[in-house]
Amino acid sequence: MDRYFFFGLVGGTLAGVLFALVILLSLQAVRLGELLVRADVDFSILSKMIQGLSLSFTPIILPIAFLFASLSLFGRLSTDRELIALQGMGYSPWRLMGPCFLASVFLSFLTILCALFIAPYGNRLFEMAVDETLSKKGASVLRPGTFTEGFLDSVLYVGEKTADGKLKKIFLYDKSALKEEVVISATEANWNPPGENGWAQLQLIKGTLVSKNLEENTVRRIFFDEYAVNADFRYAEGKSRDSMESQDLGGLLQKRKQKFEKPEDLRWVWIELARRFCISLSFFFFVPFCFISSMRNQRTAQSRVVLTGVVLGVVYWGSYFSLISWVAKTHLEWVHFEPFVWILVMIPNIVIGVASLFLIKKRFGRILAT
């Protein structure tokens, strides 16, 4: 019986993780599809993206998969009357949940390992792949004889490209550099791809800039020897080389010792640490809640698995992310202390734990008393 419960939960959870990864990676492929096509990404960069996203998603997916695996297992046992038979043989509810708690210990350890070390590595790997993609994108769109839309928020045309990399006969319709939209033509240009700081630059040489002010009904023409169009590729794609999600346990502890000018910056370090441990501890609170939820209606327990899982998941994760957002933005003085931050982030787990004990006592109070 113990092996049946243990491997049923672990196997169901791992299968759920694979299923969820396929869905999430498909959604990310849709979101990044335009970037991948325009940059003509090769297989090596694409594999880094898939690997990085898969590793970074794992700590979030594991508790959700365990939730549905628990509801499915207990619902099936309740529908087939196996739980009634086991209780008739003298097994108490706590004895039946024993191997489930053992499975939660194993999966909790796996989740905390992923949250503290594997997921940060995956997030950093994905950021590096995005950096490579953006660098490749800048080089791929500078093809001679073609118009390129969306490059540095502008329309770009390159007439020729020499062997040493210089661009000739440049036309640029720029919508971002000035308050007035401008049309630029230049005899030649140099493209400086994104460096370590994430900045890229298109350096135009010997050209003309024409702008029109509709309100004043005036046209300005400026002749220049050099005109630079700068772009912050790192933040344009929402990525950061030093993001909090890319810090492993050692990096977070090191940041925790730093002195920040703003208290909110240090509070984000506390939140990130508490968040990762909170996710890992959620398994222990899901077991009793899923057990009692499946016992409430034996005939329909199996059919209500999806509905119960969706409702519990929305409530749990909705309150979890709402609390994190509130803790990060609030100006209350007592939130500037790390223990209070940990307590607030742990509230969803505490609420589910208290609700589980109340429901178990209400349904099995007499059995537990004996």
TAPEBEL-V602194 format. One record per residue. N is the residue number from 1. PHI is phi in whole degrees, 0 to 359 (* if undefined). Layout:
N,PHI ; N,PHI
//
This chain:
1,* ; 2,297 ; 3,295 ; 4,298 ; 5,293 ; 6,297 ; 7,288 ; 8,296 ; 9,288 ; 10,295 ; 11,296 ; 12,297 ; 13,294 ; 14,295 ; 15,295 ; 16,296 ; 17,296 ; 18,297 ; 19,296 ; 20,294 ; 21,297 ; 22,298 ; 23,294 ; 24,294 ; 25,293 ; 26,295 ; 27,295 ; 28,293 ; 29,295 ; 30,294 ; 31,293 ; 32,262 ; 33,301 ; 34,297 ; 35,297 ; 36,293 ; 37,289 ; 38,293 ; 39,276 ; 40,53 ; 41,292 ; 42,274 ; 43,293 ; 44,296 ; 45,291 ; 46,297 ; 47,294 ; 48,296 ; 49,297 ; 50,296 ; 51,296 ; 52,296 ; 53,295 ; 54,298 ; 55,292 ; 56,288 ; 57,280 ; 58,303 ; 59,298 ; 60,280 ; 61,286 ; 62,304 ; 63,297 ; 64,295 ; 65,296 ; 66,295 ; 67,300 ; 68,289 ; 69,295 ; 70,294 ; 71,297 ; 72,294 ; 73,294 ; 74,293 ; 75,295 ; 76,293 ; 77,295 ; 78,289 ; 79,295 ; 80,276 ; 81,65 ; 82,289 ; 83,295 ; 84,295 ; 85,296 ; 86,293 ; 87,292 ; 88,294 ; 89,278 ; 90,104 ; 91,280 ; 92,280 ; 93,302 ; 94,293 ; 95,293 ; 96,292 ; 97,275 ; 98,304 ; 99,294 ; 100,290 ; 101,295 ; 102,295 ; 103,295 ; 104,293 ; 105,297 ; 106,297 ; 107,289 ; 108,295 ; 109,298 ; 110,296 ; 111,292 ; 112,292 ; 113,295 ; 114,293 ; 115,294 ; 116,270 ; 117,229 ; 118,286 ; 119,297 ; 120,300 ; 121,297 ; 122,295 ; 123,295 ; 124,294 ; 125,298 ; 126,294 ; 127,298 ; 128,296 ; 129,294 ; 130,295 ; 131,301 ; 132,296 ; 133,294 ; 134,294 ; 135,296 ; 136,292 ; 137,299 ; 138,298 ; 139,283 ; 140,285 ; 141,281 ; 142,275 ; 143,264 ; 144,291 ; 145,81 ; 146,225 ; 147,268 ; 148,237 ; 149,263 ; 150,84 ; 151,277 ; 152,55 ; 153,57 ; 154,209 ; 155,249 ; 156,236 ; 157,230 ; 158,244 ; 159,281 ; 160,219 ; 161,221 ; 162,280 ; 163,294 ; 164,274 ; 165,95 ; 166,284 ; 167,257 ; 168,240 ; 169,54 ; 170,261 ; 171,234 ; 172,222 ; 173,257 ; 174,260 ; 175,250 ; 176,240 ; 177,288 ; 178,235 ; 179,296 ; 180,263 ; 181,294 ; 182,232 ; 183,244 ; 184,237 ; 185,231 ; 186,216 ; 187,286 ; 188,207 ; 189,203 ; 190,238 ; 191,253 ; 192,256 ; 193,293 ; 194,301 ; 195,261 ; 196,295 ; 197,275 ; 198,87 ; 199,268 ; 200,236 ; 201,212 ; 202,254 ; 203,260 ; 204,267 ; 205,234 ; 206,54 ; 207,207 ; 208,229 ; 209,243 ; 210,238 ; 211,226 ; 212,229 ; 213,259 ; 214,290 ; 215,293 ; 216,271 ; 217,55 ; 218,233 ; 219,238 ; 220,247 ; 221,232 ; 222,236 ; 223,264 ; 224,228 ; 225,269 ; 226,209 ; 227,220 ; 228,248 ; 229,250 ; 230,261 ; 231,210 ; 232,266 ; 233,294 ; 234,297 ; 235,273 ; 236,296 ; 237,260 ; 238,75 ; 239,246 ; 240,221 ; 241,289 ; 242,241 ; 243,292 ; 244,295 ; 245,293 ; 246,269 ; 247,268 ; 248,279 ; 249,300 ; 250,297 ; 251,294 ; 252,293 ; 253,295 ; 254,291 ; 255,293 ; 256,296 ; 257,272 ; 258,286 ; 259,257 ; 260,258 ; 261,292 ; 262,254 ; 263,299 ; 264,296 ; 265,293 ; 266,291 ; 267,296 ; 268,295 ; 269,294 ; 270,298 ; 271,298 ; 272,296 ; 273,296 ; 274,296 ; 275,297 ; 276,291 ; 277,287 ; 278,298 ; 279,300 ; 280,290 ; 281,274 ; 282,295 ; 283,300 ; 284,295 ; 285,270 ; 286,285 ; 287,301 ; 288,294 ; 289,294 ; 290,294 ; 291,297 ; 292,289 ; 293,294 ; 294,283 ; 295,270 ; 296,288 ; 297,218 ; 298,291 ; 299,285 ; 300,249 ; 301,299 ; 302,293 ; 303,286 ; 304,264 ; 305,298 ; 306,296 ; 307,298 ; 308,297 ; 309,295 ; 310,294 ; 311,297 ; 312,296 ; 313,295 ; 314,295 ; 315,294 ; 316,295 ; 317,288 ; 318,297 ; 319,292 ; 320,297 ; 321,288 ; 322,295 ; 323,296 ; 324,299 ; 325,296 ; 326,292 ; 327,298 ; 328,289 ; 329,256 ; 330,293 ; 331,251 ; 332,295 ; 333,294 ; 334,289 ; 335,281 ; 336,282 ; 337,255 ; 338,300 ; 339,302 ; 340,292 ; 341,297 ; 342,297 ; 343,297 ; 344,296 ; 345,293 ; 346,277 ; 347,304 ; 348,303 ; 349,295 ; 350,296 ; 351,297 ; 352,294 ; 353,296 ; 354,295 ; 355,296 ; 356,295 ; 357,297 ; 358,295 ; 359,292 ; 360,293 ; 361,294 ; 362,292 ; 363,269 ; 364,244 ; 365,302 ; 366,293 ; 367,293 ; 368,292 ; 369,292 ; 370,272
//
